[in-house]
Amino acid sequence: MGRDKLGDERMLFVKTAELKTGMRLARPIYNKNGVLLYERSSQLSTNSIDSIKKFGLIGIFVLEPAEPVPPMTRDDLAFERFQTMTVFSLQEELDKMVRTRKSIKIQVIAANIIKNYGNLNRKINFVQNLRSTEDFLFKHSLNVSILSAMISHMMNVKLEEQLDAVLASLVHDISGVMARISRPNATASQLEGMFYQESMDLIDIVFSSNPSIRRTCLQATKVIDDFEAGRKSNVKLTNSAKILVVAQYFDNMTAMRLDGEPASEVMAIKTLLENPEVFDERVVDALIQSIFILSPGTCVELNTGEKGLVLTANMDNILRPMILGFRDNMIIDLNNEMIYGDIEIIDIMKTMDNRYIMDTELLKKRGIQFDAPEYVEING
């Protein structure tokens, strides 16, 4: 289809039990303190495989023998490191909260999320990691809280409201943690809703001085349950709840997992935009302003069957950028609806780890001016 260097990354997710010496890492591995243990492109040895097993990782992304290392920016690396460090702390804290009905570090975790992602004045790549039944709840809660921090900053809400949104995001799914501890061998369908009321009571106890946390969780859960059941919801949402609804649903749609394919960011954003009665338009716009979705270099598929490369993002309508078609090098300006009104993007071309495919060299060859990402070289 006329690619120069487009879309040839084929990194694979390999379960820990199936790792073999000589395999090369596609992503860096950090410990729970954020210390880099293994750099990208490192070859696995017997010792490193043993270490990965001790870390409790379900698996890692590896490169095929001749595959080049995918580029990562400083923000990408910082995001990956932050996720790794914080998910350990969050899992420990939520487990303790369920067992002791007290919170020790949840405020500190929330403050750290706001410090790192609640004051950004630039977009970042929101990279989803593969999840398992063991860590899904914690990665979901962490990612929702990061999204909530970024969204609330873009909305310029008061710090108190931002903190409420982040705290509610961290604990909104604590019923799953309760189920995980009480019924470790039960299936998700068996546990669904079993501990919901108990979890709301727990949140009420832990945040007794701040009833807005429980209220935010209740409102967001009700709205999403109604939406998924096809019911109209009449809940009047607080700002924090509006933020949680959007952040939670976006992460649910785009999360990688072992039991199914995630939706692309484009499909997730389309769903949010097409349902303004559920997903507040101001909150969705803040999400769009916080993360890269269709930035220059993204490869896309159109409803005409054509595939192309985004040349220029559209700040007014994120889903209608300027595209270079692969078939005939024709420029398609989706913002010009008089000519291209019937054409739309149906999906992003993805690599196997759910990153969008970038090729800045092709943009340069075409003489297109753009802000190229500053990729970080591999040490050594």
C-alpha positions as CSV (number, residue, x, y, z in Angstrom):
1,M,0.0,0.0,0.0
2,G,2.8,2.3,-0.7
3,R,4.4,2.6,2.7
4,D,8.0,3.7,3.0
5,K,8.7,2.8,6.6
6,L,5.2,2.7,7.8
7,G,3.7,0.1,10.2
8,D,6.4,-2.5,10.2
9,E,6.8,-2.7,14.0
10,R,5.5,-6.1,15.1
11,M,6.4,-6.2,18.7
12,L,4.7,-9.1,20.5
13,F,3.4,-9.6,24.0
14,V,4.9,-12.7,25.5
15,K,3.7,-14.2,28.8
16,T,6.4,-14.5,31.4
17,A,6.2,-18.3,31.4
18,E,7.1,-18.3,27.7
19,L,10.1,-15.9,27.7
20,K,13.3,-17.2,26.2
21,T,16.9,-16.1,26.4
22,G,17.9,-13.9,23.5
23,M,14.6,-12.1,23.2
24,R,14.9,-8.3,23.0
25,L,12.9,-5.9,25.0
26,A,10.6,-3.5,23.2
27,R,10.0,-1.3,26.2
28,P,12.1,-0.4,29.2
29,I,11.5,-2.1,32.5
30,Y,11.5,-0.2,35.8
31,N,11.2,-1.4,39.3
32,K,8.6,-0.1,41.8
33,N,11.0,2.7,42.8
34,G,11.3,3.9,39.2
35,V,14.8,2.6,38.8
36,L,15.6,1.5,35.2
37,L,16.4,-2.2,35.3
38,Y,16.5,-3.1,31.6
39,E,16.7,-0.7,28.6
40,R,14.9,-1.1,25.4
41,S,16.6,-3.6,23.0
42,S,18.2,-5.4,25.9
43,Q,18.5,-9.1,25.3
44,L,17.0,-11.4,27.9
45,S,19.3,-13.7,29.9
46,T,18.4,-16.4,32.4
47,N,19.0,-13.9,35.2
48,S,16.8,-11.2,33.7
49,I,13.9,-13.7,33.1
50,D,14.1,-14.8,36.7
51,S,14.0,-11.1,37.8
52,I,10.9,-10.5,35.6
53,K,9.2,-13.4,37.2
54,K,10.0,-12.1,40.7
55,F,8.6,-8.7,39.7
56,G,5.2,-10.4,39.2
57,L,5.0,-9.2,35.6
58,I,2.5,-11.2,33.5
59,G,4.7,-10.7,30.5
60,I,6.5,-8.2,28.4
61,F,6.6,-6.7,24.9
62,V,9.5,-8.2,22.8
63,L,10.9,-7.4,19.4
64,E,11.2,-9.7,16.5
65,P,14.8,-10.6,15.5
66,A,15.2,-7.9,12.8
67,E,12.8,-5.4,14.2
68,P,14.1,-1.9,14.9
69,V,13.4,-0.4,18.3
70,P,10.2,1.8,18.3
71,P,10.9,5.4,19.1
72,M,9.9,6.9,22.4
73,T,9.9,10.5,23.6
74,R,11.0,11.8,27.0
75,D,7.3,12.2,27.9
76,D,6.6,8.6,26.8
77,L,9.4,7.2,29.0
78,A,8.4,9.4,32.0
79,F,4.8,8.2,31.6
80,E,5.8,4.6,31.6
81,R,8.1,5.0,34.6
82,F,5.4,6.9,36.5
83,Q,2.8,4.2,35.8
84,T,5.1,1.5,37.0
85,M,6.0,3.2,40.2
86,T,2.5,4.4,41.1
87,V,0.5,1.3,40.3
88,F,2.5,-0.6,43.0
89,S,1.8,2.1,45.6
90,L,-1.9,2.2,44.6
91,Q,-2.4,-1.5,44.8
92,E,-0.8,-1.6,48.2
93,E,-2.9,1.3,49.4
94,L,-6.3,0.1,48.1
95,D,-5.6,-3.4,49.5
96,K,-4.9,-1.8,52.9
97,M,-8.0,0.4,52.7
98,V,-10.2,-2.6,52.2
99,R,-8.6,-4.6,55.0
100,T,-8.3,-1.7,57.6
101,R,-11.1,0.7,56.4
102,K,-8.5,3.5,56.7
103,S,-6.5,5.5,54.2
104,I,-2.8,6.1,54.8
105,K,-1.4,7.3,51.4
106,I,-4.3,7.9,49.1
107,Q,-4.0,11.7,49.5
108,V,-0.3,11.5,48.8
109,I,-0.8,9.4,45.6
110,A,-3.5,11.8,44.4
111,A,-1.2,14.8,45.1
112,N,1.6,13.1,43.2
113,I,-0.6,12.5,40.2
114,I,-1.7,16.1,40.1
115,K,1.9,17.3,40.5
116,N,3.0,15.2,37.5
117,Y,0.0,15.4,35.2
118,G,-2.5,17.9,36.7
119,N,-0.5,21.0,35.6
120,L,0.7,20.1,32.1
121,N,0.4,22.7,29.4
122,R,1.1,20.3,26.5
123,K,-0.4,17.1,25.1
124,I,1.1,13.7,25.8
125,N,0.7,10.3,24.3
126,F,-1.6,8.4,26.6
127,V,-0.1,4.9,26.2
128,Q,-2.1,2.0,27.3
129,N,-0.3,-1.1,28.7
130,L,-1.6,-4.6,28.4
131,R,-3.5,-5.6,31.6
132,S,-4.4,-8.8,33.3
133,T,-7.0,-10.0,35.8
134,E,-4.3,-9.4,38.4
135,D,-3.5,-5.8,37.7
136,F,-6.5,-4.5,35.6
137,L,-8.3,-2.8,38.5
138,F,-5.2,-0.9,39.6
139,K,-4.0,0.2,36.2
140,H,-7.6,1.2,35.3
141,S,-8.0,3.3,38.5
142,L,-4.5,4.9,38.0
143,N,-5.1,5.7,34.3
144,V,-8.5,7.2,35.0
145,S,-7.0,9.4,37.8
146,I,-4.3,10.6,35.4
147,L,-6.9,11.5,32.8
148,S,-9.0,13.2,35.4
149,A,-6.0,15.3,36.5
150,M,-5.3,16.4,32.9
151,I,-8.9,17.1,32.1
152,S,-9.6,19.1,35.2
153,H,-6.5,21.2,34.5
154,M,-7.6,21.9,31.0
155,M,-11.0,22.9,32.3
156,N,-9.3,25.3,34.8
157,V,-11.4,24.0,37.7
158,K,-10.5,24.8,41.3
159,L,-7.8,22.8,42.9
160,E,-10.4,21.3,45.4
161,E,-12.5,20.0,42.5
162,Q,-9.4,18.6,40.7
163,L,-8.4,16.8,43.9
164,D,-11.9,15.4,44.3
165,A,-12.0,14.2,40.7
166,V,-8.6,12.4,41.1
167,L,-9.4,10.9,44.5
168,A,-12.8,9.6,43.2
169,S,-11.0,8.2,40.2
170,L,-8.6,6.3,42.4
171,V,-11.3,4.6,44.5
172,H,-14.3,4.5,42.2
173,D,-13.7,0.8,41.4
174,I,-12.8,-0.3,44.9
175,S,-15.6,-2.8,44.9
176,G,-13.5,-4.9,42.5
177,V,-10.6,-4.8,45.0
178,M,-13.0,-6.0,47.7
179,A,-14.2,-8.8,45.5
180,R,-10.6,-9.7,44.6
181,I,-9.7,-10.1,48.2
182,S,-12.9,-11.8,49.4
183,R,-13.5,-14.1,46.4
184,P,-10.1,-14.6,44.6
185,N,-11.3,-17.5,42.5
186,A,-14.6,-16.1,41.4
187,T,-15.2,-14.9,37.8
188,A,-15.9,-11.2,37.0
189,S,-19.5,-12.0,36.1
190,Q,-20.1,-13.7,39.5
191,L,-18.7,-10.7,41.3
192,E,-20.4,-8.0,39.3
193,G,-22.2,-5.7,41.7
194,M,-21.7,-8.0,44.7
195,F,-19.7,-5.5,46.7
196,Y,-20.9,-2.3,45.3
197,Q,-22.9,-1.1,48.3
198,E,-20.1,-2.2,50.7
199,S,-17.6,-0.2,48.6
200,M,-19.7,3.0,48.8
201,D,-20.0,2.5,52.6
202,L,-16.2,2.1,52.7
203,I,-15.6,5.3,50.7
204,D,-18.1,7.0,53.1
205,I,-16.0,6.0,56.1
206,V,-12.5,6.7,54.6
207,F,-13.6,10.1,53.3
208,S,-16.0,11.0,56.1
209,S,-14.7,14.6,56.1
210,N,-15.3,14.9,52.3
211,P,-18.7,13.4,51.3
212,S,-18.2,14.7,47.7
213,I,-15.9,11.7,46.9
214,R,-18.7,9.2,47.5
215,R,-21.2,11.4,45.7
216,T,-18.9,11.7,42.7
217,C,-18.5,7.9,42.5
218,L,-22.2,7.2,42.9
219,Q,-23.2,9.7,40.2
220,A,-20.6,8.5,37.7
221,T,-21.5,4.9,38.2
222,K,-25.2,5.5,37.8
223,V,-24.7,7.5,34.6
224,I,-22.5,4.9,32.9
225,D,-24.7,2.0,34.0
226,D,-27.7,3.8,32.5
227,F,-25.9,4.6,29.3
228,E,-24.7,1.0,28.9
229,A,-28.2,-0.3,29.6
230,G,-29.7,2.1,27.1
231,R,-31.6,4.1,29.8
232,K,-31.8,7.9,30.0
233,S,-30.2,9.2,33.1
234,N,-31.6,12.1,35.0
235,V,-28.7,12.5,37.4
236,K,-27.5,16.0,37.8
237,L,-23.7,15.7,37.9
238,T,-21.1,17.7,39.7
239,N,-18.0,18.8,37.8
240,S,-16.0,16.0,39.4
241,A,-18.5,13.4,38.4
242,K,-18.6,14.7,34.8
243,I,-14.9,14.4,34.6
244,L,-14.9,10.9,36.1
245,V,-17.6,9.7,33.6
246,V,-15.5,10.8,30.6
247,A,-12.1,9.6,32.0
248,Q,-13.6,6.2,33.1
249,Y,-15.4,5.5,29.8
250,F,-12.4,6.5,27.6
251,D,-10.1,4.2,29.6
252,N,-12.6,1.4,29.5
253,M,-12.8,1.6,25.8
254,T,-9.1,1.9,25.0
255,A,-7.6,-0.4,27.6
256,M,-5.5,-3.3,26.4
257,R,-6.4,-6.7,28.0
258,L,-5.9,-10.4,27.4
259,D,-9.5,-11.1,26.8
260,G,-10.3,-8.8,23.9
261,E,-9.3,-6.0,21.5
262,P,-9.4,-2.4,22.6
263,A,-11.1,0.4,20.7
264,S,-8.9,2.9,19.1
265,E,-8.7,6.4,20.5
266,V,-10.6,7.6,17.5
267,M,-13.5,5.3,18.1
268,A,-13.5,6.2,21.8
269,I,-13.6,9.9,21.0
270,K,-16.4,9.4,18.4
271,T,-18.5,7.6,21.1
272,L,-18.0,10.5,23.5
273,L,-18.8,13.2,21.0
274,E,-21.8,11.4,19.7
275,N,-23.4,11.2,23.1
276,P,-23.3,14.7,24.6
277,E,-26.2,14.0,26.9
278,V,-24.0,11.5,28.7
279,F,-20.5,12.8,28.2
280,D,-20.2,16.6,28.9
281,E,-18.9,18.4,25.8
282,R,-16.7,20.7,27.8
283,V,-15.1,17.7,29.5
284,V,-14.6,15.8,26.2
285,D,-13.0,18.9,24.7
286,A,-10.6,19.1,27.6
287,L,-9.7,15.4,27.1
288,I,-9.0,16.1,23.4
289,Q,-6.8,19.0,24.4
290,S,-4.8,16.8,26.8
291,I,-3.7,13.8,24.7
292,F,-2.5,13.2,21.2
293,I,-5.1,11.5,19.0
294,L,-4.6,12.5,15.4
295,S,-1.3,14.4,15.4
296,P,1.0,14.7,12.4
297,G,2.5,11.3,11.5
298,T,-0.5,9.2,12.5
299,C,-1.5,6.7,9.9
300,V,-5.3,6.3,9.4
301,E,-7.9,4.4,7.4
302,L,-10.7,6.2,5.7
303,N,-14.3,5.0,5.0
304,T,-13.4,5.0,1.3
305,G,-10.8,2.2,1.9
306,E,-8.0,4.6,1.4
307,K,-5.1,4.7,3.9
308,G,-3.1,7.8,4.6
309,L,-0.9,9.9,6.8
310,V,-2.1,12.8,8.9
311,L,-0.2,16.0,7.8
312,T,-1.8,18.7,9.9
313,A,-4.0,18.3,13.0
314,N,-7.3,20.1,13.0
315,M,-7.6,22.0,16.3
316,D,-11.3,22.9,15.7
317,N,-12.4,19.4,14.8
318,I,-9.9,16.7,15.8
319,L,-11.5,14.1,13.6
320,R,-11.1,16.0,10.4
321,P,-7.3,16.7,9.8
322,M,-5.4,17.1,6.6
323,I,-4.2,13.7,5.2
324,L,-1.8,12.5,2.6
325,G,-3.3,9.5,0.7
326,F,-0.9,6.6,0.2
327,R,-2.5,5.4,-3.1
328,D,-1.9,8.5,-5.2
329,N,-0.1,11.0,-2.9
330,M,-3.3,13.1,-3.0
331,I,-3.8,15.6,-0.1
332,I,-7.2,15.2,1.5
333,D,-8.3,18.2,3.7
334,L,-11.1,16.8,5.7
335,N,-11.8,20.2,7.1
336,N,-13.1,21.2,3.6
337,E,-16.5,19.5,4.0
338,M,-17.7,21.1,0.7
339,I,-15.4,18.6,-1.1
340,Y,-14.7,15.9,1.4
341,G,-17.9,15.9,3.5
342,D,-18.6,12.2,2.8
343,I,-15.1,11.1,3.8
344,E,-14.2,10.3,7.4
345,I,-11.6,8.5,9.4
346,I,-12.8,5.1,10.6
347,D,-9.7,4.1,12.5
348,I,-6.0,4.5,13.3
349,M,-3.5,2.0,12.0
350,K,-2.0,0.4,15.1
351,T,1.1,-1.4,16.1
352,M,0.6,-4.5,18.3
353,D,1.1,-2.6,21.6
354,N,-1.6,-0.1,20.7
355,R,0.7,2.8,19.8
356,Y,-0.2,4.8,16.7
357,I,2.3,4.4,13.8
358,M,4.6,7.4,13.2
359,D,6.8,8.1,10.3
360,T,8.4,11.6,10.5
361,E,10.8,10.8,7.7
362,L,8.0,10.5,5.2
363,L,6.7,13.9,6.2
364,K,10.1,15.4,5.7
365,K,10.4,13.8,2.3
366,R,7.1,15.4,1.3
367,G,8.4,18.8,2.3
368,I,5.8,19.1,5.1
369,Q,6.6,21.4,8.0
370,F,5.7,20.1,11.4
371,D,6.8,19.8,15.0
372,A,8.8,16.6,15.1
373,P,8.8,14.7,18.4
374,E,12.1,14.6,20.2
375,Y,12.9,10.9,20.5
376,V,15.2,9.6,23.1
377,E,18.2,7.6,22.0
378,I,18.9,4.2,23.6
379,N,21.8,4.4,26.0
380,G,24.7,2.1,25.2
